[in-house]
Amino acid sequence: MKLLLYSHAFPPSVGGVETIVATLVRSLAKPPTQENEAAIQVTVVTETPAGRFDDLSFPCRIIRRPSLWKLARLVSDADVVHIAGPALAPMFFAWLLRKPYVVEHHGYQAICPNGLILQQPEARVCPGHFQAGRYRKCINCESQEFSWLRSVSKVLLNIPRHFLAVRCAANIAVSQHVAKRIALPRTTVIYHGLAADSARRHQPPAIAAAKSGTIRFGYVGRFVPEKGIPILLDATQQLRRDRQDFEIILVGDGPLRPQIEDAIRRNHANDFIHITGFLHAEKLTEVLNSLDVVVMPSVWEETAGLAAIEQMMRGRLVIVSDIGGLGEVVGDAGLKFPAGDAARLANQMKKVIEGSGEVAALGKLAQDRAQSLFRADRMAADHIAVYLGFR
């Protein structure tokens, strides 16, 4: 089977989509281990430039930034086209050439011009204006960030995007929540998967508290409004007023960083809240090993919460806002609080501070859940089953 896998974002770019697509590619391109397994010839197409990245580190052909003519030829030559996110060009060519194409929804681009289903300027969860045909609402939302003309064009382009997603051979949602939210026909849920060795570099849970006696909470990700970092900062202030002792490590960077640094200074919290910036490789591993608990205070409907899955795989307790696919993937293997509720987040953090034994117990439960549901081999097998359904 010739599989063309299109992903606008791909290594060396760093992000959740890049991580999952790269893991899927490596798993699919492996030689079959049994006679009844399908041999898949994978070709990756991406708009991400290689830079100094060695494409030979992947066991398949990688084509970067092809012309539209070349993309059309690649689609024509494929048996199945897998598109990570509803990108217009590959969907259009696959539909035009009558090739079976699969659209995997890592976000909400098929039903929302900004892909976040967050209504601006209120920054509240959108009730589904685009799906209901209330395009003026969508234009008003987009115009909070873009010009009026750009906003109109983004909304208009989303109409054919949704049209082509409706007509694909299969839609893949990364959580049950996403499947319900996008409400597209022929939708299959396939959870994210991580390689089995992704957790081996990391120490077991509760290491930091055992060494220092102080619980270390961490946030790992981009500093953007939808991630809800101000909610975490508000919760820390409430805990400090209760004279609780703890540390906060914010791992990452982004456009919201100046506001976060300003809030830390205003609250005189520099002694217990620290920002590391973006970290990679050994430095990231070292910091992650120093954390007892990872907090994800998102205020948007996370599609799956890959960062939570990664920490669960490492045996870390996670505290997450119960919204979107984030609460779904954590299940009963972590602590939850209503999105945007700093007081409830503070209560969950206080539970951990006052009873550190819960860190190890829930960390082990989280790891067991992750190793059961979020394995790369399972993710690849589920995808292959979808592809084979077109034969």
Summary of the structure (lengths in Angstrom):
residues: 391
radius of gyration: 21.6
end to end distance: 9.7
largest distance: 65.4
contacts: 1319
relative contact order: 0.12
helix: 44%
strand: 18%
